[in-house]
Amino acid sequence: MATEDGTVSPVKAVILSAGQGRRLLPLTADTPKCALPVAGYPLIEWQLDQLAYCGIESVSVVVGFGADHVERILQNRTHPKDRSTRYNPFYAMADNLVSCWVAAPDMAQDFLLLNGDTLFEAAVLERLLASPSRPITLATDHKPSYDADDMKVTLNGDTLVHIGKMIPPEQTDGESIGMLLFRGEGPTLFRNAIEQTLRHPQALKQWYLSVIDGMASSGLVGICSIQGLQWAEVDCQDDLNHAASLVKAWEHPEA
């Protein structure tokens, strides 16, 4: 799928869905968060439909807790056409930086990286795909105030300066929605940064966005504002309720 400026959609999307989602217990006692129903359909089905709608037909899902459940969902779909999984055996003891390391073989070319709990309307992805080409582009939103759990960002124009949950209010210019686009040299730079970070024991408890924060000093990380468009992050029951109300206006996933 060609975007408005003539660029081509990445041929691969990587979805990080290895976690259980313990804040949603008991709903996630036996079901991984990405498989929880949202308005009658598994959360990951909504993601896959928006990806396919935007022309991304190759998707790799990093699984861990409840891997068989997620794989059954993928097997019962027809789109995106190329659907595969990579198993993260360390999901119970490590954070999502390790999931990115597991998915490194799928990051050899332009790709989209998506958190497994981020719901988004197709317009969000379309705007990101149409953004000016940068090695790394982070999708961000803006709201009047932010809480301690928001992944906040500090910006210099359209360039990322810092990303993290501990950024103070006076330095906060927005929040990450859990979606990044890697183009050109971006995939190689990201894979190399992951390899270097994982040489340190504390890396097992790091988010992959801590690597992006470290790379931001190079000026290679741009941002794409999706302000005004619909998306949701699902971490708790209130988030699940909000997501269900949001997607009711969207086209249902394939049967």
Secondary structure by P-SEA (a helix, b strand, c coil): cccccccccccbbbbbccccccccccccccccccccccccccaaaaaaaaaaaacccbbbbbcccaaaaaaaaaaacccccccccccccccccccaaaaaaaaccccccbbbbbbccccccaaaaaaaaacccccbbbbbccccccccccccccccccccccccccccccccccccccbbbbccaaaaaaaaaaaaaacccccccccaaaaaaaacccccbbbbbcccbbbbbbccaaaaaaaaaaacccccccc
